[in-house]
């Protein structure tokens, strides 16, 4: 999954509970491809705060993702790294 695909997916996700599964699928795809997971979560955290809360509640007990909620990068840096 390249950066353009990731950006298309992020842009298609709305800040609503209905897009929870879609966003979780995206995160798993990025994780499997060893992609920019921290940057994507930082962007979701800032641009879709309601959805971020749903994701956090859903994945906080997953060992691979629980650390992700404690980490973040600067929002502008995350956008720059994804070439937004």
MARBA-3410 file (N, C-alpha, C, O; in Angstrom, 1 decimal):
84
0.9,-1.2,0.0,0.0,0.0,0.0,0.9,1.2,0.0,1.7,1.4,0.9 ~ 0.8,2.1,-1.0,1.6,3.2,-1.1,1.0,4.4,-0.5,-0.2,4.4,-0.1 ~ 1.7,5.5,-0.4,1.2,6.7,0.2,-0.1,7.3,-0.4,-1.0,7.8,0.2 ~ -0.1,7.2,-1.8,-1.3,7.7,-2.5,-2.6,6.9,-2.1,-3.6,7.5,-1.9 ~ -2.4,5.6,-2.0,-3.5,4.7,-1.6,-4.0,5.0,-0.2,-5.2,5.1,0.1
-3.0,5.3,0.7,-3.3,5.6,2.1,-4.1,6.9,2.2,-5.1,7.0,2.9 ~ -3.6,7.9,1.4,-4.3,9.2,1.4,-5.7,9.1,0.9,-6.6,9.7,1.4 ~ -5.9,8.3,-0.2,-7.3,8.1,-0.7,-8.2,7.5,0.3,-9.3,7.9,0.5 ~ -7.7,6.5,1.0,-8.5,5.9,2.1,-8.8,6.8,3.2,-9.9,6.9,3.7 ~ -7.8,7.6,3.7,-8.0,8.5,4.8,-9.1,9.6,4.3,-10.0,9.9,5.1
-9.0,10.1,3.1,-9.9,11.1,2.6,-11.3,10.5,2.5,-12.3,11.3,2.5 ~ -11.4,9.2,2.3,-12.8,8.6,2.1,-13.5,8.3,3.4,-14.6,8.0,3.5 ~ -12.7,8.4,4.5,-13.2,8.0,5.8,-13.9,9.3,6.4,-13.2,10.3,6.5 ~ -15.1,9.1,6.9,-15.8,10.2,7.6,-15.6,10.1,9.1,-15.3,9.1,9.6 ~ -15.8,11.2,9.8,-15.7,11.2,11.2,-17.0,10.7,11.9,-17.7,11.5,12.5
-17.3,9.5,11.6,-18.5,8.9,12.1,-18.3,7.4,12.4,-17.4,6.8,11.9 ~ -19.1,6.9,13.4,-19.0,5.6,13.8,-19.2,4.6,12.7,-18.6,3.5,12.8 ~ -20.0,4.9,11.7,-20.2,4.0,10.6,-18.9,3.6,9.8,-18.8,2.6,9.1 ~ -17.9,4.5,9.9,-16.6,4.2,9.2,-15.6,3.6,10.1,-14.4,3.6,9.7 ~ -16.0,3.1,11.2,-15.1,2.5,12.2,-14.4,1.3,11.5,-13.2,1.1,11.6
-15.2,0.4,11.0,-14.6,-0.9,10.4,-13.7,-0.6,9.2,-12.6,-1.2,9.1 ~ -14.1,0.4,8.4,-13.2,0.8,7.3,-11.9,1.4,7.7,-10.9,1.1,7.2 ~ -11.9,2.2,8.8,-10.7,2.7,9.3,-9.8,1.7,10.0,-8.6,1.7,9.9 ~ -10.4,0.7,10.7,-9.6,-0.4,11.3,-9.0,-1.2,10.2,-7.9,-1.7,10.4 ~ -9.7,-1.5,9.2,-9.2,-2.3,8.0,-8.0,-1.6,7.5,-6.9,-2.2,7.2
-8.1,-0.2,7.3,-6.9,0.5,6.8,-5.7,0.4,7.7,-4.6,0.2,7.3 ~ -6.0,0.5,9.0,-4.9,0.4,10.0,-4.2,-0.9,9.9,-3.0,-1.0,10.0 ~ -5.0,-2.0,9.8,-4.4,-3.3,9.7,-3.6,-3.5,8.4,-2.5,-4.1,8.4 ~ -4.1,-2.9,7.3,-3.3,-3.0,6.0,-2.0,-2.2,6.2,-1.0,-2.7,5.7 ~ -2.0,-1.1,6.8,-0.8,-0.3,6.9,0.2,-1.0,7.8,1.4,-1.1,7.6
-0.4,-1.6,8.9,0.5,-2.4,9.8,1.1,-3.6,9.1,2.3,-3.8,9.3 ~ 0.4,-4.3,8.3,0.9,-5.5,7.6,2.0,-5.1,6.6,2.9,-5.8,6.4 ~ 1.9,-3.9,6.0,2.9,-3.4,5.0,4.0,-2.6,5.7,4.8,-2.0,5.0 ~ 3.9,-2.5,7.0,4.9,-1.7,7.7,5.0,-0.3,7.3,6.0,0.3,7.0 ~ 3.8,0.3,7.1,3.7,1.6,6.6,3.7,2.7,7.7,3.9,2.3,8.9
3.3,3.9,7.4,3.4,5.0,8.3,2.2,5.1,9.3,1.4,6.0,9.2 ~ 2.1,4.1,10.2,1.0,4.0,11.0,0.9,5.1,12.0,-0.2,5.6,12.3 ~ 2.0,5.6,12.6,1.9,6.7,13.6,1.4,7.9,12.9,0.6,8.7,13.5 ~ 1.9,8.2,11.7,1.5,9.4,11.0,0.0,9.3,10.6,-0.7,10.3,10.8 ~ -0.5,8.2,10.2,-1.9,8.1,9.9,-2.8,8.3,11.1,-3.8,8.9,11.1
-2.4,7.7,12.2,-3.2,7.8,13.5,-3.1,9.3,13.9,-4.1,9.8,14.5 ~ -2.0,10.0,13.8,-1.9,11.4,14.1,-2.9,12.2,13.3,-3.6,13.1,13.8 ~ -3.0,11.9,12.0,-3.9,12.7,11.1,-5.3,12.4,11.5,-6.2,13.3,11.6 ~ -5.6,11.1,11.7,-7.0,10.8,12.2,-7.4,11.4,13.5,-8.5,11.9,13.7 ~ -6.4,11.4,14.4,-6.6,12.0,15.7,-7.0,13.5,15.6,-7.9,14.0,16.3
-6.4,14.2,14.7,-6.6,15.7,14.5,-7.8,16.0,13.6,-8.5,16.9,13.8 ~ -7.9,15.2,12.5,-9.0,15.5,11.5,-10.3,14.8,11.8,-11.3,15.3,11.3 ~ -10.3,13.7,12.5,-11.5,12.9,12.8,-11.5,12.5,14.2,-11.4,11.3,14.5 ~ -11.6,13.5,15.1,-11.5,13.1,16.6,-12.6,12.2,17.1,-12.2,11.4,18.0 ~ -13.8,12.2,16.6,-14.8,11.3,17.1,-14.4,9.9,16.7,-14.5,8.9,17.5
-14.0,9.7,15.4,-13.6,8.4,14.9,-12.4,7.9,15.7,-12.3,6.7,16.0 ~ -11.5,8.8,16.0,-10.3,8.4,16.7,-10.7,7.8,18.1,-10.1,6.8,18.5 ~ -11.7,8.4,18.7,-12.1,7.9,20.0,-12.7,6.5,19.9,-12.5,5.6,20.7 ~ -13.5,6.2,18.8,-14.0,4.9,18.6,-12.9,3.9,18.3,-13.0,2.8,18.8 ~ -12.0,4.3,17.5,-10.8,3.4,17.2,-10.1,3.1,18.5,-9.7,1.9,18.7
-9.8,4.1,19.3,-9.1,3.9,20.5,-9.8,2.9,21.4,-9.2,2.0,22.0 ~ -11.1,3.1,21.6,-11.8,2.2,22.5,-11.8,0.7,21.9,-11.8,-0.2,22.7 ~ -11.9,0.6,20.6,-11.9,-0.7,20.0,-10.6,-1.4,20.0,-10.5,-2.6,20.2 ~ -9.5,-0.7,19.8,-8.2,-1.4,19.6,-7.2,-1.2,20.8,-6.1,-1.7,20.8 ~ -7.6,-0.5,21.9,-6.8,-0.2,23.0,-6.3,-1.5,23.7,-5.2,-1.6,24.3
-7.1,-2.6,23.6,-6.7,-3.8,24.3,-5.8,-4.7,23.4,-5.3,-5.7,23.8 ~ -5.7,-4.3,22.1,-4.8,-5.1,21.2,-3.4,-4.6,21.4,-3.1,-3.4,21.3 ~ -2.6,-5.6,21.8,-1.2,-5.3,22.1,-0.4,-4.5,21.1,0.3,-3.5,21.4 ~ -0.6,-4.8,19.8,0.1,-4.1,18.7,-0.3,-2.7,18.5,0.4,-1.9,18.0 ~ -1.6,-2.4,19.0,-2.1,-1.0,18.7,-2.1,-0.2,20.0,-2.1,1.0,19.9
-2.1,-0.8,21.2,-2.2,0.0,22.4,-1.0,1.0,22.5,-1.3,2.1,23.0 ~ 0.1,0.7,22.1,1.3,1.6,22.2,1.1,2.7,21.2,1.5,3.9,21.4 ~ 0.4,2.5,20.1,0.2,3.5,19.1,-0.6,4.7,19.6,-0.4,5.8,19.1 ~ -1.5,4.5,20.6,-2.3,5.6,21.1,-1.5,6.4,22.1,-1.9,7.5,22.4 ~ -0.3,5.9,22.5,0.5,6.7,23.4,1.6,7.5,22.6,2.2,8.4,23.1
1.8,7.1,21.3,2.7,7.8,20.5,2.1,8.7,19.5,0.9,8.5,19.1 ~ 2.8,9.7,19.1,2.3,10.6,18.1,3.4,11.5,17.6,4.5,11.6,18.2 ~ 3.2,12.0,16.4,4.2,13.0,15.9,3.5,14.3,15.7,2.2,14.3,15.8 ~ 4.2,15.3,15.4,3.6,16.6,15.1,2.6,16.4,14.0,3.0,15.8,13.0 ~ 1.5,17.1,14.1,0.5,16.9,13.0,1.0,17.4,11.7,0.8,16.7,10.6
1.6,18.5,11.6,2.2,19.0,10.4,3.2,18.1,9.8,3.3,17.9,8.6 ~ 4.1,17.6,10.7,5.1,16.6,10.2,4.5,15.3,9.7,4.9,14.8,8.7 ~ 3.4,14.9,10.3,2.7,13.7,9.8,2.2,13.9,8.4,2.3,13.1,7.6 ~ 1.5,15.1,8.2,1.0,15.4,6.9,2.1,15.5,5.9,2.0,15.1,4.7 ~ 3.2,16.1,6.3,4.4,16.3,5.4,4.9,14.9,5.0,5.3,14.7,3.8
5.1,14.0,5.9,5.6,12.7,5.6,4.7,11.9,4.7,5.2,11.0,4.0 ~ 3.4,12.1,4.8,2.5,11.5,3.8,2.3,12.3,2.6,1.5,11.9,1.7 ~ 2.9,13.4,2.5,2.9,14.3,1.3,1.5,14.8,1.1,1.0,14.9,0.0 ~ 0.8,15.2,2.2,-0.5,15.8,2.1,-0.4,17.2,1.7,-1.5,17.9,1.6
END
